[in-house]
Amino acid sequence: MAKANTRQFDNVIATASRKLEAVRARQTWALTPGEQARLAGAGALVVAKATRLKSSPRAERAVRQIWENAEARYAAEVRAAEAAKQKAIDEAAAAKVAKKSSGWW
């Protein structure tokens, strides 16, 4: 058996890792369009309340929750892709061992 083809897993891991780092740096491009819209709405509410010198704890919690959910989602995606990559490597190794053990020698 040949080596396991993990290029696709590597691409998914690299993309998710870049997005995870972007979310940790609070860059909005890494968010989904729905999250970007909710973030813009909550951010506008925070700014509007701040200009009237009022607090907006619900909107501030919403903003924080959007970032936390995005970070958790990308971290889970990286972990899942790494687990799938490891499974593919393990299966290729097991197939290689099975082929060698079933041989003449």
C-alpha positions in Angstrom: 0.0 0.0 0.0 1.1 3.5 -0.7 1.3 6.3 1.9 -2.0 7.7 3.1 -3.1 10.7 1.0 -3.5 13.4 3.6 -3.3 16.5 1.4 -7.0 17.2 1.7 -6.9 17.0 5.5 -3.8 19.2 5.5 -5.6 21.9 3.5 -8.7 21.8 5.8 -6.4 22.0 8.9 -4.5 24.9 7.4 -7.6 26.8 6.5 -9.3 26.2 9.8 -6.2 27.2 11.7 -5.9 30.5 9.8 -9.5 31.3 10.5 -9.1 30.3 14.2 -6.1 32.7 14.5 -8.1 35.4 12.7 -11.0 34.9 15.1 -8.7 35.1 18.1 -7.3 38.4 16.6 -10.9 39.6 16.2 -10.8 39.9 12.4 -14.3 39.8 11.0 -13.4 38.2 7.7 -13.2 34.8 9.4 -16.8 35.0 10.6 -19.7 33.6 8.6 -22.0 36.2 6.9 -24.7 35.6 9.5 -22.2 36.2 12.3 -20.9 39.3 10.6 -24.4 40.7 10.4 -25.2 39.9 14.1 -21.9 41.4 15.1 -22.6 44.6 13.1 -26.0 44.9 14.7 -24.8 44.3 18.2 -21.8 46.6 17.7 -24.1 49.4 16.4 -26.3 49.0 19.5 -23.3 49.2 21.8 -22.1 52.4 20.0 -25.5 53.9 20.0 -26.0 53.3 23.7 -22.4 54.5 24.4 -23.1 57.9 22.7 -26.0 58.4 25.1 -23.8 57.4 28.0 -25.7 54.2 28.8 -24.5 50.7 29.2 -25.6 47.8 27.0 -24.7 44.6 28.7 -26.9 42.4 26.6 -25.4 43.6 23.3 -21.9 43.4 24.8 -22.6 39.7 25.8 -23.9 39.0 22.3 -20.7 40.3 20.8 -18.6 38.3 23.1 -20.7 35.2 22.5 -20.3 35.5 18.7 -16.5 35.5 19.0 -16.5 32.7 21.5 -18.8 30.5 19.3 -16.7 31.1 16.2 -13.5 30.3 18.1 -15.0 27.1 19.5 -16.3 26.1 16.0 -13.0 26.5 14.3 -11.1 24.8 17.2 -13.4 21.8 16.9 -13.0 21.8 13.1 -9.2 21.7 13.5 -9.4 18.8 16.0 -11.8 16.9 13.8 -9.7 17.3 10.7 -6.6 16.2 12.7 -8.4 13.2 14.0 -9.5 12.2 10.5 -6.0 12.6 9.2 -4.6 10.4 11.9 -7.3 7.8 11.2 -6.3 7.8 7.5 -2.7 7.4 8.4 -3.5 4.5 10.8 -5.6 2.7 8.2 -2.9 3.0 5.6 -0.3 1.6 8.1 -2.6 -1.2 9.1 -3.2 -2.1 5.4 0.6 -2.1 4.8 1.2 -4.4 7.8 -1.6 -6.7 6.7 -0.2 -6.9 3.2 3.3 -7.7 4.5 2.1 -10.3 6.9 0.1 -12.1 4.3 3.1 -12.5 2.0 5.3 -15.4 1.5 7.9 -14.3 4.1 
